[in-house]
Amino acid sequence: MTQTKADRTEAAKKAAATRERNKVRAKSQSQGIKAAASRQANAASDSVNDARRAVGSAAIVPLAFPAELSMLAASVRGFIAHPYFVRGDLTAVWLKAS
C-alpha cells in the first residue's frame, strides 16, 4: 500500500512526540525525580512550616503545681521519684491520717 505525504507527515509527528516523551522519561529517571516524591516532600515541608508557625504564635501559660509543696510535707506517703515522671509517680501518693 502506497503512503501518501499526509500519512508520512502524521507518522513523523507521532514519532517526534514519542521521542520527546522518552527523552523526558529518561531525564527524570536519571535525576531520580518523580512527581509523587516531589509532592510528598512539598507536603512535608508545608506541615513543618505550619507547625513552626503554630508554636511561634502559641500562648505560654505558666502552671502552678501545689502538689509539689505537699510532697515535702511529713504527712505525704507513697511518693516515689520516677525517671519518666518529672514530679514523681502521683498514682501511689496518699496522706497519712493526722
C-alpha positions, 0 to 999 in steps of 0.5 A: 500500500502506497503512503501518501505525504499526509500519512508520512507527515502524521507518522513523523509527528507521532514519532517526534512526540514519542521521542520527546516523551522518552527523552523526558522519561529518561531525564527524570529517571536519571535525576531520580525525580518523580512527581509523587516524591516531589509532592510528598516532600512539598507536603512535608515541608508545608506541615513543618512550616505550619507547625513552626508557625503554630508554636511561634504564635502559641500562648505560654501559660505558666502552671502552678503545681501545689502538689509539689509543696505537699510532697515535702510535707511529713504527712505525704506517703507513697511518693516515689521519684520516677525517671519518666515522671518529672514530679514523681509517680502521683498514682501511689501518693496518699496522706497519712491520717493526722 
